[in-house]
Amino acid sequence: MENRVLVPIDFTDITENALKFAIGAARAVNSGIALLHIIDKPELQPEADDKLNAMIYKYNYAEVPMKSYTKVGKIFDGIGEAAEELGSGLIFMGTHGMKGMQFLLGSHAMRVVTNSKIPFIITQDRVPKNDSIDSIVMPVDLGSEEKQILTAVIRAAKTFKSKVHLFVSKRNDEFHENAVNRNVAFAKRYLDEHEVEHTTTRAISVDDYGAQLVRFADSIDADLIAIINHREDGIKNLFGASFDQNIITNKAKIPVLIMNTKDSTSLNDIFGVFG
């Protein structure tokens, strides 16, 4: 359990804030944390190790087991590789960061996610309000991929006793609207079967679904938005080409759980490993 949560750290405020979110989640589910710093030269390791250990000491009061891990490589591949090497089940990552290398913004952050088999929770500089995840918002549209993220959402909801809020897209034609409704019915039935409290809210228009989703999540003070990253399959996102990127950098700064469509190995394990 010691390395189940991985946090890439570059010693900027944004990645330290990701650690604060990770501490809350790990403490709530009795898990440990591995702090990762990626370097491009082996000779930088002693300094990096010292800084990581100083950060561990800083957060010693949290009473969450932490270990430092320094890896030589590039952030786009190194984060996912480190997670697999350590047996991590979840990565908390700040959307800005990796000072001196690439900034993890927008498409850069999406590239890191896409190159990993491990699910991510992407955070910004919003300060976590507590150690719990009380409310989770999940978009529902035409695609069958949303059924995959639903499994992870249910595991998270049962672990943290969260309420799940389905936010349903609006379609212009009857054929596609019926397809959306079938997915909503499936999600509600699945949530009921697992005894997860849930609500359903529908978008008011077909335009800018992502912005409507974020506004809704902000209006209920959601702790997490859960989405699938469609890019691994090269599939055009049904919500729009930049939907994933816009959600993980949302203006409300709500953390986002994101996993790849092919990431089936972690779907049943993402939060189950913590319980």
C-alpha positions in Angstrom: 0.0 0.0 0.0 3.0 2.4 0.4 3.2 3.5 -3.2 -0.4 3.3 -4.3 -0.6 7.1 -4.8 2.1 8.8 -6.9 2.7 12.5 -7.0 5.1 14.1 -9.5 6.9 17.0 -7.8 8.9 19.8 -9.3 9.0 21.9 -6.1 6.6 24.5 -7.4 3.5 25.5 -5.5 1.2 23.9 -8.1 2.7 20.4 -7.7 2.8 20.8 -3.9 -0.9 21.6 -4.0 -1.4 18.3 -5.9 0.4 16.6 -2.9 -2.1 18.2 -0.5 -5.0 16.7 -2.4 -3.2 13.4 -2.5 -2.5 13.5 1.3 -6.2 14.0 1.9 -7.2 11.1 -0.3 -4.5 8.8 0.9 -5.3 9.5 4.6 -9.0 8.9 4.0 -8.3 5.4 2.5 -5.2 4.4 4.6 -2.7 4.5 1.7 0.8 5.8 1.3 2.4 8.2 -1.2 5.4 8.1 -3.5 6.9 11.5 -4.4 8.5 11.5 -7.8 10.9 14.0 -9.3 12.2 13.5 -12.8 15.7 14.6 -13.7 17.6 14.7 -17.0 21.1 14.0 -15.5 22.1 11.3 -12.9 24.3 13.8 -11.1 21.3 15.8 -10.1 19.9 12.9 -8.0 21.5 13.8 -4.6 20.1 17.3 -4.7 16.7 16.0 -5.8 16.6 13.4 -3.1 17.4 16.0 -0.4 14.6 18.3 -1.6 12.1 15.4 -1.7 13.1 14.3 1.8 12.7 17.8 3.0 9.2 17.9 1.6 8.3 14.6 3.3 9.6 16.1 6.6 7.4 19.2 6.0 4.3 17.0 5.7 5.2 14.6 8.4 2.3 15.9 10.5 -0.1 14.4 8.1 0.8 10.9 9.3 0.7 9.5 5.8 3.6 7.2 4.8 5.7 8.8 2.1 8.7 7.8 0.1 10.9 9.7 -2.4 11.7 8.5 -5.9 14.0 10.2 -8.4 14.0 9.0 -12.0 16.2 10.0 -14.9 14.1 10.6 -18.0 11.4 12.8 -19.7 8.2 13.7 -18.0 6.0 12.6 -20.9 7.0 8.9 -20.5 8.7 9.0 -17.1 5.6 9.6 -14.9 3.7 6.6 -16.3 6.9 4.4 -16.2 7.5 5.3 -12.6 3.9 4.5 -11.6 4.2 1.1 -13.2 7.6 0.4 -11.5 6.2 1.4 -8.1 2.9 -0.4 -8.5 1.0 2.8 -8.2 -2.8 2.8 -8.8 -3.4 6.5 -9.1 -1.4 9.6 -10.0 -2.1 13.1 -8.6 -0.6 15.7 -10.9 -0.6 19.5 -11.1 -1.5 21.1 -14.4 1.4 23.6 -14.2 4.8 22.5 -13.4 8.0 20.6 -14.3 10.0 23.9 -14.0 12.9 24.0 -16.4 11.3 21.4 -18.6 7.8 21.4 -20.2 4.9 23.2 -18.7 2.1 20.8 -17.9 -0.7 22.8 -19.5 -3.4 21.7 -21.9 -2.1 19.4 -24.5 1.1 18.7 -22.6 -0.8 17.4 -19.6 -2.9 15.3 -22.0 0.2 13.8 -23.5 1.4 12.7 -20.1 -2.0 11.1 -19.4 -2.1 9.4 -22.8 1.3 7.9 -22.3 0.3 6.2 -19.0 -1.7 3.2 -18.2 -2.5 4.6 -14.8 -5.4 6.9 -14.1 -4.7 10.5 -13.1 -6.3 13.1 -10.8 -5.3 16.4 -12.3 -5.3 19.4 -9.9 -4.7 23.1 -10.2 -4.1 25.7 -7.5 -7.4 25.3 -5.8 -6.8 24.4 -2.1 -8.5 21.2 -1.0 -11.4 21.9 1.4 -11.1 18.6 3.3 -9.9 15.0 3.1 -13.1 13.7 1.5 -14.6 13.5 -2.0 -18.2 14.3 -1.3 -19.5 14.9 -4.8 -18.4 13.6 -8.2 -19.7 15.0 -11.5 -19.7 12.7 -14.5 -20.7 13.6 -18.1 -23.0 11.3 -20.0 -23.3 11.4 -23.8 -23.5 9.1 -26.8 -20.3 7.1 -26.3 -20.0 3.7 -24.6 -16.7 4.8 -23.1 -18.5 6.6 -20.3 -19.5 3.2 -19.0 -15.9 2.5 -18.3 -15.3 5.6 -16.2 -18.6 4.8 -14.4 -16.9 1.7 -12.8 -14.1 3.9 -11.4 -16.6 6.5 -10.2 -18.6 3.9 -8.3 -15.5 2.6 -6.6 -14.6 6.1 -5.6 -18.1 6.9 -4.5 -18.3 3.8 -2.3 -14.9 4.5 -0.8 -15.6 8.1 0.1 -19.4 7.8 0.5 -19.8 10.4 -2.3 -22.9 11.4 -4.2 -22.6 11.1 -8.0 -24.1 13.8 -10.3 -24.7 12.7 -13.9 -24.6 15.7 -16.3 -26.3 14.7 -19.5 -25.6 16.3 -22.9 -28.4 17.6 -25.2 -28.7 16.4 -28.8 -30.7 18.0 -31.6 -32.1 14.8 -33.3 -34.2 12.1 -31.9 -31.9 9.2 -32.8 -28.9 10.6 -30.9 -31.1 11.8 -28.0 -32.4 8.3 -27.6 -28.9 7.0 -27.5 -28.0 9.4 -24.8 -31.1 8.4 -22.8 -30.1 4.8 -23.0 -26.7 5.6 -21.6 -28.4 7.6 -18.8 -30.7 4.7 -18.0 -27.7 2.3 -17.9 -25.8 4.6 -15.6 -28.7 5.2 -13.2 -29.4 1.4 -13.0 -25.7 0.6 -12.4 -25.5 3.3 -9.6 -28.7 1.9 -8.1 -27.4 -1.6 -8.1 -24.3 -0.5 -6.2 -26.4 1.7 -3.8 -24.6 4.9 -4.8 -26.7 8.1 -4.2 -27.0 10.1 -7.5 -28.7 12.9 -9.3 -29.3 13.6 -13.0 -29.1 17.1 -14.6 -29.4 17.8 -18.3 -27.6 20.5 -20.3 -29.9 23.3 -21.4 -28.5 23.5 -25.0 -26.4 21.6 -27.5 -23.8 24.4 -27.5 -20.5 24.3 -25.4 -21.3 21.3 -23.4 -18.0 21.4 -21.6 -18.6 24.9 -20.3 -22.0 23.9 -19.1 -20.5 20.9 -17.3 -18.0 23.0 -15.5 -20.6 25.6 -14.5 -22.8 22.9 -13.1 -19.9 21.3 -11.2 -19.0 24.7 -9.8 -22.6 25.4 -8.8 -22.8 22.3 -6.6 -19.2 22.8 -5.2 -18.1 19.4 -6.7 -14.9 17.8 -5.5 -14.2 15.9 -8.7 -15.1 15.7 -12.3 -14.6 12.3 -13.9 -13.9 11.9 -17.6 -12.4 9.5 -20.2 -9.5 10.5 -22.3 -10.5 9.4 -25.8 -7.2 10.3 -27.5 -5.5 7.1 -26.9 -7.7 5.4 -29.5 -7.4 8.3 -31.9 -11.2 8.8 -31.6 -12.6 12.2 -32.1 -14.1 13.2 -28.8 -17.8 13.2 -29.1 -17.9 16.3 -26.8 -15.6 18.2 -29.1 -11.9 18.0 -30.0 -10.7 20.0 -27.1 -13.2 18.8 -24.4 -10.7 16.8 -22.4 -8.1 19.5 -22.4 -10.6 22.2 -21.4 -12.0 20.1 -18.6 -8.6 19.4 -16.9 -7.8 23.1 -17.1 -11.3 24.2 -16.1 -11.7 27.8 -14.8 -13.4 26.6 -11.6 -10.2 24.6 -10.9 -12.0 21.5 -9.9 -9.8 18.4 -9.8 -10.4 16.0 -12.7 -10.2 12.2 -12.7 -9.1 11.1 -16.1 -8.2 7.7 -17.6 -7.6 6.3 -21.1 -10.2 4.3 -23.0 -7.9 1.3 -23.2 -7.1 1.4 -19.5 -9.2 -1.6 -18.5 -6.6 -3.1 -16.1 -7.1 -0.3 -13.5 -10.9 0.2 -13.9 -11.8 -2.2 -11.1 -8.8 -1.4 -9.0 -8.4 2.3 -9.0 -10.0 2.9 -5.6 -10.6 -0.7 -4.7 -6.9 -1.1 -3.8 -7.4 1.5 -1.1 -10.5 0.1 0.6 
